[in-house]
Amino acid sequence: MVVGGLWKIHAYDVWVACVKLSNKEPYILLANHIEKKDLMLVYRVNNLDKAKSELQARGWKEQKSLEIPNGPCLTFRDPASNSIVIYENRRPNVMNDFKGRMDAS
């Protein structure tokens, strides 16, 4: 895996870029459409509905649902306002489709 910029795309008035700081995960996604200026940790789960239920049972409040390239995604906040994002990888090959893509600014 190449360290550095993997892809940068522009679609639906949104810019998203993917970078990698080492040869191991995680990927870092940079997006210009995120309203809050805080760090959002994004975790892949096997079953989005099950993970949603487990988080809600622990007091996390769902903020919104959205789509990321890999599939459906949910954002949550805990009682102390910490954020977490979960997604189900329903489109596992999409990252390969974006690899090397660099849309013009």
N, C-alpha and C positions, 0 to 999 in steps of 0.2 A: 504494500500500500504506500502510495506517495504521501509524504508529509507536506502539508501546505494546503493551498486552495484546490478543492476537488471540483467544485462547480459553483456557478452564479447564474441564477435564472430570474427573468422578469416576466410575470404573467398577472393579468387582472389588476394592474397598477400596484403590484407588490414585488419587492426585491427580496430574494432569499439566497444566501450563500452558505456553502458547507466547507468547513476547514477541518483539518486534522493536525493535532500538535505532536503526535507520536505515531508509531506503527501499531499501537493498540487503540482500542476504543477508549473514550467516546469521541464521537463526531461533535463538532460545535456548529450550530446553525445560527446565523445572523439574519434577522428579519427586520424590515423597516415598518411593519404594520402592527407590531406589539405595542399596545397602549401603555402598559406599566413599564417603568424603567428598572425592573428588578430581574434577577436571574430566574430562569424557569428551567428546572430539571425535567427532562422528558424521558420517560421510561416505557419500554415495550412490555406489554403484558400479553399472556396467552388468550385471555378471555376478558374483553372490555367490560361486559355487563357484570361479571363476577367481581372484578377488581373495583368497579364503581360501588357495588354494594358493600364490599369490605371497607373501603375508605369512608363511606357514609356512616357505617356502623361505628367507626372510630372518631366521628365528629367532624370529618372534612366536609366542606360545603362545595357543591359543584358550582363553578362560575359560568362556564359556557362549553359548548361543544363546537368543534370545527373539524375540518379535514386538513391533513398534511399529506404530502405525496404518498406516504406508505399506507394511509388509511384513516379511519375515524380516530378522533383525539378528544380528550376531555381535560379541562383544567379545574383544579380544586384549590381551596385555601383551608388551612386548619384554623382553630380558634385564635392562634397567635398571628395569623395572616401570612404564614409561610405558604409558598405555592408549590404545587407539583402538577405535572402533566403526564397523562398516560395515553398510550395509543395501542391499537391492535394492528399488527403488520399484515394487512390483507393484500397488499401489493408488494411482495418481497423483492421484486426485480427492479423497482423504480429507481433505486439509488444507482444501479448500474446504467440505467437509461440516461441519467443526468451526468455521469462521470465524464469530466473533461469539458462539459458545456460551459461556455463563458459568454453570456449575452452582453451586447454592447451597452454601455452606460448611456 
